[in-house]
Amino acid sequence: MLRRWISMLMLAAVLVACGGDGTGGEEPTPTPPPAPTPTPDPDPTPEPVVTPEYFSTGFMKGSTMSFASFLESYGLQYLEQDKVTDPYLSMKNHGANIVRLQLNKEPFAQYEGQSITWADYGTVVKDAKRAAANRLDVLLTLKPDADSYTANGADHNLTPKAWQGLSDEALGEKLYEWIYETLVKLATQEQIYPRVVAVGNEVNIGFLKPSASAASDGTRTGKLLKMGFKAVRDYAKQYNPNVKTLLHIANPSKVYNYAKQIVAAGGSDFDLIGISWYPGTDIGHTNPYQSIQQLVSICKTDFNAPAVILETAHSFTTGNNAAGQWMGDWCSNAYNYPDWNDATNAVNYTPAKQRAWLKALAEEVKAGGGAGVITWGTESLSDVITNTTTGARKYGFYTYPAAWANGSTWENNSYWDFTNKNNLHEGIDWMLDIAE
């Protein structure tokens, strides 16, 4: 009897453990556990509001065009076959697919009573829309640094007044805000979407320096650029997902080591490396490699960043004209290449020589896996305006003011011939010679 009682107790225990009630009825349906609450993505990537299409995605060919509207505002005209022509249209018709514009955080101060507005927000908006109307993309240099001009010289790449005295961390935050807000404003208010954004201009020469005497600091610059590139990326998520970031370094001999410093300091989020290349003694850049092609190839393999020659030039004239030796506007020219070493060297300064040299450079860049060639200042004109009735000459405005003189310092490298009424010459056609 005891044994039977124990067996019955054991059977009841098993039924309870299995969910039964010991009565032989159906087992109740178990209640499912609550669904887990999904963990939110700490940094969700928003869907793009817009994905703009560029006019070209091939090899970039173009020029800065920052000076064109500014010069036109003074009454200068760009001609093609003796007819006044929109210089942006001339660029497009002669093979360009992109133009470079520069936007400054702090406007240039007036110089000798004249305003220098080519890098102001309103001018850049107008010029970017002018580029789009001619089916040209924009490479936009966002320059947070300030430049100071005096009668004795120029200081570049300084911290703007509004940011002076900030710690490097706070300065990085201000840089992020300015770049992000500027790009979003261009997108939402102006429908302007750059194909490439460069953070800073020739940053190895200096970037947001606290004083004119401060040395260029690659580690500090890299930390600041990290914030600048992040601002571009955050803007891109919603407004321009295919935009490229660009690191701009002057002088082929400085590219590798300075880019290494930038990367080591965290500023590695760049897609392209822009290079300023001015051979000759006037500016004095050197190329320690066998060729530009080799340098471009190294940029691609070591930094995963195709190179763009972002600034370069070749002089199309020595400045001679029927009136004798002059430089267009009595302003000393800043750059002459090849070097103006003797009178016989003038044979090297022709529109055809300019065209051939730029074509050969572009071929090297393409062969090395590079992404483009964009010349500097080739929209420059002499600042002389001649009254065709009286012969009176007017001059005295500025693009880059400096201590050496008023006027243009670059018209000897232009695609428009100041010795021939500012008519376009064949130097520009190197862009037709190079396929995208």
Protein Blocks (a to p, Z undefined) as FASTA:
>chain_A
ZZmmmmmmmmmmmmmmnopaonopacddddddddddddddfbdcdddfbdcddfbfcdcd
dddfklmmmmmmnopacdeehiacdfklmmmmnopabdcddddfbdcddeehiacfklgm
klmmmmmmmmmmnopacdddddfbdcdddfkbccehiacfklgoiafklmmmmmmmmmmm
mmmmmmmmnopacfbdcedehklnoghiabfklccdfklmmmmmmmmmmmmmmmmmmmom
mbccddddehjklmmmmmmmmmmnopamcfbdcddddedjknopacfbfbfklmmmmmmm
mnopacddfbdcddfbehiafkopcehjopacfbdcdddfbfklmmmmcfklmmmmmmmm
mmmmmmnopabdcdehklbccfbdcdfknopacehiafbdcfkbgcjfklmmmcbdfkng
opacfklmmmmmpcZZ
